[in-house]
Amino acid sequence: MPHHVLPVITRSEVNAPKEPLTKLYNISDPPYHGQLPSNTSAYRKSDANTAIVIDNGSSTVRAGWQSDAAPRLQFPPLMARYMDRKLNRKLQFIGSEIFFDGTARGQAKNVYEPGSNIVNNWDAQEGILDYIFIKLGIEDSVDRPIVMTEPLANVGYARKVMSEIFYELYNVPSVAYGVDSLFSYRYNRGTTGLVVSSANTSTHLIPVVDKQPLINQATRLDWGRSQCVDFLMRLLKTKYPGLLTSGKVTETQIEDLIKSHCYVAQDYENDMVKLLDWTGLEDRDRVVQLPFQEKEVVVKTEEEIRRAEEKRREGGRRLQEQAAKMRLEKLVQKEQELEYYKDLQRRISEATTKKAIKSLLDEDEFKDEAQLDRKIKEMEKSIRKQRNKDVGDLEEEPEEPPTYPLLEIPDEDLDEDGIRAKKAQRLLKSNHDARARAKAEKEAEKARQAELQRIDDERREADLDGWVEERRGARLAVLQKIKDRERLKAELTNRKSQASQMRMKHIANLASDTPTSKKRRRGGTDDDGFGADDADWMIYREIQAGKNDDDEDDEEEDFSAQLKGIEAQLLEHDPNFTEQSTQEAQKDWTKSLVHAFLRGPWPFDGESAKESSQFHLNVERIRVPEVVFQPSIAGVDQAGLVEIAEDIITQRLTSHPSRNDILKDVFVTGGYALFQGFEERLRTELRAVLPADFQLGVRTAKDPVLDAWRGAAAWASSGESRATFVTKEEYLEKGSDYIREHNLGNVFT
C-alpha cells in the first residue's frame, strides 16, 4: 500500500458522535529563559590541565568544565546581531536570547548550514565561542585546553578553520576533537557493538570493535529530528492550507509538538489502517489550538429575547396587514380600470364612424378592438384569481377554448387591418397548438414511463440478481456524472485550466463581429489572444457571476433525483444495500474518513474562530518518526535504518571475527532515541532480518541527549586523553590540517 495514500475504511454501522472535546494542546511559548549566568569561581579553581568541554551540536550547544556533572551552558547555536537606532548601539543575542524580541528573531543566524551538521557561518560560531568563554569566567585569552565534539567524517576545511580560530584568535594552548556518539558510547561503558546515533540532522551507524570504531564501515542516513520538523510542517500545510501561515508557528514549536505527541509504531502498516478507526479515535487524535480572536457575541437576557421576539411578531403582523391592504387597493384599482375599459368598449360600439372608433382606440393606445377585448379578458381573469386568493368569493370560470374566426376568411375579403389581425390570430393559434402538442407529448411520456416501469417490474421479478446489478451500475454512472460536473465547476474557477481557456475563447468568438469557424480556429490564424491577460479573466468572472445558472441547477437537481430514485429501488429490493450505503449517508461526517483525518471524531463549526484555528495530529504522530525506517515516505532516496544495519552486519562484516559480538550490543543514542517505542521497534525489525542463530542485544543510552557531553568530559578527565591533544606549538609547526587520531575521533582524510 502506498504510504502517501490514506487507507480506505468502510463503516457499515452508524458511528455515534463522541463526547464533546475537553482537552486541547497549545503550542509552546518561545523558549526564552533569560540570560544565562556567568560563573568565574570554577575558572579560578581550575588549573592549566582542566579542560573546557564543548558539545557543538547542530540543535544545542553544551559547554562546561570537565569536572562538571552536567553542562553549565545549554542553548541553540543561533546568533543575532543588529544596530538599534533608538539606542544607537549594536546589540548581540546568543542562543535562546534571540527570542527576547521580534527584531532579534528576524536577524537570527544559525551556525550550521540548513539541514546539515557542517559549520558554515563562522561569524556566528565566533560569537557563540565568545559567549561560552565569557559565561565560564574567561575574559581575555583562553588558557585552558578544549575538547570539542564534531560530526562523524567532519569536513577537513571545517576542522581547519575551527583550529585557526582556537589557536590564533583565542590563543588556546591545546585542542582535541572527538565524535559525539562515540563519546556517548564510551560513557555508557561500551566496548564492542553497533552505535546507532540518530541525532538532529542525520543518523549514523558505526561498528565498534574493542573500543576502536570501524570508520570505513560506518554509514550515514540523511534523516534526523530537524528533518522531522520540516516534514511535519509540510504535512500540516497540505492538510490545512492557509492555517499555518508564515510566522504563525515556528520550527521550535513544531519540534515541541513532535517531542510531545509523536511516537514510533511497532506495526506501522497495521496501525495506519486502524489509527482513524472510530473506536478510540478520541484518545489517538490530538487537537492543537493556535491563537485566535473569537467574534464578540452579545449575550441577551431572557427578558430582552422575549421583547425582541414580540417585536418581531408585531412587525410581522403589521407587514401582513400592510400587504393585505395593498393587495386590496390594487384589486380595487384593477376593478376601476376594468370598468373604464368596459365603458370604452361600450362607447366604441356606439360610435358610428371608423374615424371615431380609431380616435377612441388611439386615445388609449390600442391598435384595434381585438386588442381591447384581450385586455378586458386578461383583467377579468386577473381580478378573478386575486379575489379567489384573498377573498374566495368567486368561482373560477372554465377557460373557453380560443377561437380564430379570421383564419377562415380569405385575404381578398379582408382589408389591411383585417389581414394584420388575421396574422396575429395565426400566431396565437400556432402558440395554442404548440402548447397542446407539448401537453399531449407530456401525457404520452407519462404513459411511456408507466410502460417502462411495468416492463422493469416484470424483468425484476424474472431476474432479481441481474436487475440489482444493473441498478448498481446505473447508480455508479450517475455518481460519476456528478463527480464530472463538480470537477468541471472546479476547473472553470481555475484560470489556467483548459476548460476555462476554451470557454473564454468561445465567449470571445461569440462576442466578435466576425465569429470564426471551428475549422479556422484550429488553424490558429484567428486567435485574438483573449484570456491571456488578467483583465480578460476578470471579464470572464463577471460573465460567470452574472450568467443564468438555471440550466445547471436543473441538471444538478435531475442528477440528484435520478440518484435518489435508483437508491430507493435498491433499498426496497437489494438486501445488501442499506441506508448507510446511500450517498446521503456517506456524506454524514461521522462516517467520513476525511473528516476523521481533518477534524477527529467531533463535529466542525466553520464559523467558529476557535475551531478554525485548530489542527489535529493523528496519522502524523506515527508517520513522521517512521521515516527513519522507511525514508521513501518523505521522498528520501536512501535505505532505511534496519536495511543499513543488515547490510553492515551480513554483507560488509560477514567475515569479521567480531561480527557476532557487535550484534550483542546495538547501542542507541541521539535525540531520535527519545521517541517512545524506538528501541523496541529497532529490536523487532533487526530480529526479523537477521539469522535466527544470531544473538541480538539492543539498549539505549542513559541520557541520549547529554551523554555525549558527559562522555567527552569523562574522557577529558582521564589520563589517556592528554596524548591526543594537539598543542599550539604543534599547530604552528605542522599546520592547521594536523590532528591526532584516537579511538573516539575521526581519522585524517
URMO-V763541 format. One record per residue. N is the residue number from 1. D_CENTER is the distance of its C-alpha to the mean C-alpha in Angstrom with 1 decimal. Layout:
# URMO-V763541
((N | D_CENTER) (N | D_CENTER))
This chain:
# URMO-V763541
((1 | 21.8) (2 | 19.1) (3 | 17.0) (4 | 13.8) (5 | 14.2) (6 | 13.9) (7 | 17.5) (8 | 18.8) (9 | 20.5) (10 | 22.9) (11 | 24.3) (12 | 27.7) (13 | 28.4) (14 | 27.1) (15 | 24.8) (16 | 26.1) (17 | 23.8) (18 | 23.8) (19 | 25.5) (20 | 23.9) (21 | 21.6) (22 | 24.0) (23 | 22.6) (24 | 19.9) (25 | 19.3) (26 | 19.2) (27 | 18.3) (28 | 21.6) (29 | 23.8) (30 | 24.7) (31 | 27.2) (32 | 30.3) (33 | 33.4) (34 | 36.0) (35 | 38.4) (36 | 39.6) (37 | 43.4) (38 | 46.0) (39 | 48.6) (40 | 51.8) (41 | 53.8) (42 | 52.4) (43 | 53.2) (44 | 56.7) (45 | 57.3) (46 | 56.1) (47 | 58.3) (48 | 58.0) (49 | 56.8) (50 | 53.9) (51 | 50.7) (52 | 47.5) (53 | 44.6) (54 | 41.2) (55 | 38.1) (56 | 36.3) (57 | 32.9) (58 | 29.7) (59 | 27.9) (60 | 31.0) (61 | 34.5) (62 | 37.2) (63 | 40.8) (64 | 44.1) (65 | 47.6) (66 | 48.7) (67 | 50.4) (68 | 47.4) (69 | 45.8) (70 | 42.3) (71 | 41.0) (72 | 42.0) (73 | 39.1) (74 | 35.4) (75 | 32.9) (76 | 30.1) (77 | 31.4) (78 | 30.5) (79 | 32.9) (80 | 32.8) (81 | 35.8) (82 | 36.4) (83 | 39.2) (84 | 39.2) (85 | 41.0) (86 | 42.0) (87 | 43.6) (88 | 44.7) (89 | 44.0) (90 | 41.6) (91 | 39.3) (92 | 37.9) (93 | 35.4) (94 | 34.8) (95 | 32.3) (96 | 30.7) (97 | 32.9) (98 | 30.4) (99 | 28.3) (100 | 31.4) (101 | 30.3) (102 | 27.6) (103 | 29.9) (104 | 30.4) (105 | 26.8) (106 | 26.3) (107 | 29.4) (108 | 28.7) (109 | 29.4) (110 | 28.9) (111 | 32.0) (112 | 30.2) (113 | 28.6) (114 | 24.8) (115 | 23.9) (116 | 27.6) (117 | 30.5) (118 | 32.9) (119 | 34.2) (120 | 34.1) (121 | 34.4) (122 | 38.0) (123 | 38.4) (124 | 35.8) (125 | 37.4) (126 | 40.8) (127 | 39.5) (128 | 38.2) (129 | 41.5) (130 | 43.4) (131 | 41.4) (132 | 42.2) (133 | 45.9) (134 | 46.3) (135 | 44.7) (136 | 46.9) (137 | 49.9) (138 | 50.7) (139 | 51.4) (140 | 53.4) (141 | 53.5) (142 | 51.9) (143 | 54.9) (144 | 53.2) (145 | 51.9) (146 | 48.1) (147 | 46.1) (148 | 42.6) (149 | 40.0) (150 | 38.3) (151 | 35.9) (152 | 37.3) (153 | 38.8) (154 | 38.3) (155 | 39.0) (156 | 42.6) (157 | 42.1) (158 | 39.9) (159 | 42.6) (160 | 45.3) (161 | 43.8) (162 | 43.2) (163 | 46.9) (164 | 48.1) (165 | 46.3) (166 | 47.9) (167 | 51.4) (168 | 51.8) (169 | 49.8) (170 | 50.2) (171 | 53.5) (172 | 52.2) (173 | 55.1) (174 | 53.2) (175 | 49.7) (176 | 48.3) (177 | 44.8) (178 | 43.3) (179 | 40.1) (180 | 38.1) (181 | 37.4) (182 | 41.1) (183 | 42.1) (184 | 40.0) (185 | 41.6) (186 | 45.1) (187 | 44.4) (188 | 43.6) (189 | 46.9) (190 | 45.6) (191 | 48.0) (192 | 46.9) (193 | 43.4) (194 | 40.0) (195 | 38.0) (196 | 34.2) (197 | 32.8) (198 | 29.0) (199 | 28.5) (200 | 26.1) (201 | 25.8) (202 | 27.4) (203 | 29.1) (204 | 32.9) (205 | 35.3) (206 | 38.9) (207 | 41.9) (208 | 44.7) (209 | 48.3) (210 | 50.9) (211 | 48.8) (212 | 48.5) (213 | 45.0) (214 | 44.9) (215 | 42.9) (216 | 43.4) (217 | 41.7) (218 | 38.7) (219 | 35.2) (220 | 32.0) (221 | 28.4) (222 | 26.0) (223 | 23.6) (224 | 23.7) (225 | 22.0) (226 | 21.0) (227 | 19.1) (228 | 17.4) (229 | 16.2) (230 | 14.8) (231 | 13.2) (232 | 11.5) (233 | 10.3) (234 | 8.9) (235 | 7.3) (236 | 5.8) (237 | 4.9) (238 | 3.3) (239 | 2.2) (240 | 2.9) (241 | 4.2) (242 | 7.7) (243 | 8.1) (244 | 9.1) (245 | 11.5) (246 | 14.4) (247 | 16.9) (248 | 15.1) (249 | 14.8) (250 | 17.3) (251 | 17.7) (252 | 20.5) (253 | 18.4) (254 | 15.8) (255 | 19.0) (256 | 20.4) (257 | 17.5) (258 | 18.0) (259 | 21.7) (260 | 21.5) (261 | 19.1) (262 | 18.9) (263 | 21.8) (264 | 23.2) (265 | 23.5) (266 | 27.0) (267 | 26.1) (268 | 22.6) (269 | 22.7) (270 | 24.1) (271 | 22.0) (272 | 18.7) (273 | 20.3) (274 | 21.4) (275 | 18.8) (276 | 17.0) (277 | 20.5) (278 | 21.3) (279 | 24.4) (280 | 23.7) (281 | 20.0) (282 | 20.6) (283 | 22.1) (284 | 19.5) (285 | 16.5) (286 | 16.3) (287 | 15.1) (288 | 14.7) (289 | 15.8) (290 | 15.3) (291 | 18.2) (292 | 18.4) (293 | 21.3) (294 | 22.1) (295 | 24.0) (296 | 27.7) (297 | 29.2) (298 | 33.0) (299 | 34.5) (300 | 37.7) (301 | 40.6) (302 | 41.9) (303 | 44.9) (304 | 42.7) (305 | 40.6) (306 | 43.9) (307 | 45.4) (308 | 42.3) (309 | 42.4) (310 | 46.2) (311 | 45.7) (312 | 43.1) (313 | 45.5) (314 | 48.4) (315 | 46.6) (316 | 45.7) (317 | 49.4) (318 | 50.6) (319 | 48.2) (320 | 49.5) (321 | 53.1) (322 | 52.5) (323 | 51.0) (324 | 53.9) (325 | 56.4) (326 | 54.9) (327 | 54.9) (328 | 58.6) (329 | 59.5) (330 | 57.9) (331 | 59.8) (332 | 63.1) (333 | 62.4) (334 | 61.8) (335 | 65.0) (336 | 66.9) (337 | 65.6) (338 | 66.6) (339 | 70.1) (340 | 70.3) (341 | 69.4) (342 | 71.9) (343 | 74.5) (344 | 73.7) (345 | 74.1) (346 | 77.4) (347 | 78.7) (348 | 77.8) (349 | 79.7) (350 | 82.7) (351 | 82.6) (352 | 85.4) (353 | 84.1) (354 | 81.1) (355 | 80.9) (356 | 80.7) (357 | 78.0) (358 | 75.9) (359 | 76.4) (360 | 75.1) (361 | 72.1) (362 | 71.2) (363 | 71.4) (364 | 68.3) (365 | 66.7) (366 | 67.4) (367 | 68.2) (368 | 70.5) (369 | 71.5) (370 | 69.1) (371 | 66.1) (372 | 67.7) (373 | 68.2) (374 | 64.5) (375 | 63.5) (376 | 65.7) (377 | 64.4) (378 | 60.7) (379 | 61.5) (380 | 63.5) (381 | 60.5) (382 | 58.0) (383 | 60.4) (384 | 60.9) (385 | 57.2) (386 | 56.7) (387 | 59.6) (388 | 58.4) (389 | 55.0) (390 | 56.3) (391 | 59.8) (392 | 60.2) (393 | 63.9) (394 | 64.1) (395 | 63.7) (396 | 61.7) (397 | 64.3) (398 | 63.9) (399 | 62.7) (400 | 65.6) (401 | 65.1) (402 | 65.3) (403 | 68.4) (404 | 68.9) (405 | 72.7) (406 | 72.7) (407 | 71.3) (408 | 74.6) (409 | 76.6) (410 | 77.3) (411 | 76.2) (412 | 79.9) (413 | 80.7) (414 | 77.9) (415 | 78.0) (416 | 75.0) (417 | 73.4) (418 | 73.8) (419 | 72.2) (420 | 69.1) (421 | 69.0) (422 | 69.4) (423 | 66.4) (424 | 64.4) (425 | 65.5) (426 | 64.6) (427 | 61.0) (428 | 60.9) (429 | 62.3) (430 | 59.8) (431 | 57.0) (432 | 58.6) (433 | 59.1) (434 | 55.5) (435 | 54.3) (436 | 56.8) (437 | 55.6) (438 | 51.9) (439 | 53.0) (440 | 55.0) (441 | 52.2) (442 | 49.9) (443 | 52.5) (444 | 52.9) (445 | 49.2) (446 | 49.4) (447 | 52.3) (448 | 50.5) (449 | 47.4) (450 | 49.8) (451 | 51.5) (452 | 48.2) (453 | 47.2) (454 | 50.6) (455 | 50.3) (456 | 46.8) (457 | 48.2) (458 | 51.1) (459 | 48.7) (460 | 46.6) (461 | 49.7) (462 | 51.0) (463 | 47.8) (464 | 45.2) (465 | 43.0) (466 | 43.0) (467 | 42.3) (468 | 39.3) (469 | 37.9) (470 | 38.4) (471 | 36.6) (472 | 33.6) (473 | 33.6) (474 | 33.9) (475 | 31.0) (476 | 28.7) (477 | 30.0) (478 | 29.2) (479 | 25.6) (480 | 25.3) (481 | 26.7) (482 | 24.3) (483 | 21.3) (484 | 23.1) (485 | 23.7) (486 | 20.1) (487 | 19.1) (488 | 22.0) (489 | 21.0) (490 | 17.5) (491 | 19.5) (492 | 22.0) (493 | 19.5) (494 | 18.8) (495 | 21.7) (496 | 21.7) (497 | 21.7) (498 | 25.1) (499 | 25.4) (500 | 25.1) (501 | 27.5) (502 | 30.0) (503 | 29.9) (504 | 30.6) (505 | 33.4) (506 | 34.9) (507 | 34.9) (508 | 36.6) (509 | 39.1) (510 | 40.0) (511 | 40.4) (512 | 42.6) (513 | 46.4) (514 | 46.8) (515 | 44.1) (516 | 43.7) (517 | 44.1) (518 | 41.5) (519 | 43.9) (520 | 44.2) (521 | 40.5) (522 | 39.9) (523 | 42.4) (524 | 40.3) (525 | 43.4) (526 | 42.4) (527 | 38.8) (528 | 38.7) (529 | 35.3) (530 | 33.7) (531 | 29.9) (532 | 29.9) (533 | 29.8) (534 | 27.5) (535 | 30.4) (536 | 30.6) (537 | 27.0) (538 | 27.6) (539 | 30.8) (540 | 28.9) (541 | 26.3) (542 | 29.4) (543 | 30.9) (544 | 27.8) (545 | 27.8) (546 | 31.5) (547 | 32.1) (548 | 33.3) (549 | 30.7) (550 | 33.3) (551 | 33.4) (552 | 29.7) (553 | 29.9) (554 | 32.9) (555 | 31.3) (556 | 28.3) (557 | 30.8) (558 | 32.9) (559 | 30.2) (560 | 29.3) (561 | 33.1) (562 | 33.6) (563 | 30.8) (564 | 32.2) (565 | 35.7) (566 | 34.9) (567 | 33.1) (568 | 36.1) (569 | 38.4) (570 | 36.5) (571 | 36.4) (572 | 40.1) (573 | 41.2) (574 | 38.6) (575 | 38.7) (576 | 35.6) (577 | 33.5) (578 | 32.7) (579 | 31.0) (580 | 27.9) (581 | 27.9) (582 | 27.7) (583 | 24.8) (584 | 24.9) (585 | 24.8) (586 | 21.8) (587 | 19.9) (588 | 20.8) (589 | 17.9) (590 | 20.1) (591 | 20.1) (592 | 16.6) (593 | 14.9) (594 | 11.5) (595 | 12.4) (596 | 13.7) (597 | 10.7) (598 | 8.5) (599 | 11.7) (600 | 14.5) (601 | 17.9) (602 | 18.1) (603 | 17.9) (604 | 15.5) (605 | 17.1) (606 | 15.0) (607 | 18.1) (608 | 18.2) (609 | 17.3) (610 | 17.4) (611 | 15.0) (612 | 12.5) (613 | 12.8) (614 | 12.1) (615 | 9.6) (616 | 10.9) (617 | 12.2) (618 | 13.7) (619 | 13.5) (620 | 12.5) (621 | 15.9) (622 | 17.8) (623 | 15.7) (624 | 15.9) (625 | 19.7) (626 | 20.4) (627 | 20.0) (628 | 23.6) (629 | 24.9) (630 | 22.8) (631 | 21.8) (632 | 20.6) (633 | 17.4) (634 | 16.4) (635 | 18.4) (636 | 21.5) (637 | 24.6) (638 | 26.9) (639 | 28.5) (640 | 27.3) (641 | 29.2) (642 | 31.4) (643 | 32.2) (644 | 33.3) (645 | 35.5) (646 | 37.0) (647 | 37.9) (648 | 39.5) (649 | 41.6) (650 | 42.5) (651 | 42.8) (652 | 43.5) (653 | 45.6) (654 | 47.1) (655 | 50.6) (656 | 50.2) (657 | 52.6) (658 | 50.2) (659 | 47.3) (660 | 47.7) (661 | 48.0) (662 | 44.8) (663 | 42.9) (664 | 44.6) (665 | 42.7) (666 | 39.1) (667 | 38.1) (668 | 34.5) (669 | 33.8) (670 | 31.1) (671 | 28.0) (672 | 26.3) (673 | 29.2) (674 | 27.9) (675 | 25.2) (676 | 26.6) (677 | 28.0) (678 | 28.1) (679 | 31.8) (680 | 32.2) (681 | 29.6) (682 | 31.4) (683 | 34.8) (684 | 33.8) (685 | 32.3) (686 | 35.4) (687 | 37.8) (688 | 36.4) (689 | 37.0) (690 | 40.2) (691 | 43.6) (692 | 44.7) (693 | 47.8) (694 | 45.8) (695 | 45.7) (696 | 42.3) (697 | 41.6) (698 | 38.3) (699 | 38.2) (700 | 36.1) (701 | 37.4) (702 | 38.7) (703 | 36.3) (704 | 33.9) (705 | 33.0) (706 | 36.5) (707 | 38.8) (708 | 38.6) (709 | 40.1) (710 | 42.6) (711 | 43.6) (712 | 44.2) (713 | 46.2) (714 | 48.3) (715 | 49.0) (716 | 50.0) (717 | 52.5) (718 | 54.0) (719 | 57.0) (720 | 55.5) (721 | 53.0) (722 | 55.6) (723 | 56.7) (724 | 53.2) (725 | 52.9) (726 | 53.5) (727 | 55.8) (728 | 55.9) (729 | 59.2) (730 | 57.8) (731 | 54.8) (732 | 57.4) (733 | 59.5) (734 | 57.1) (735 | 54.2) (736 | 50.5) (737 | 49.6) (738 | 51.8) (739 | 50.4) (740 | 52.0) (741 | 50.4) (742 | 50.1) (743 | 48.5) (744 | 45.5) (745 | 44.7) (746 | 43.7) (747 | 46.4) (748 | 47.8) (749 | 46.2))
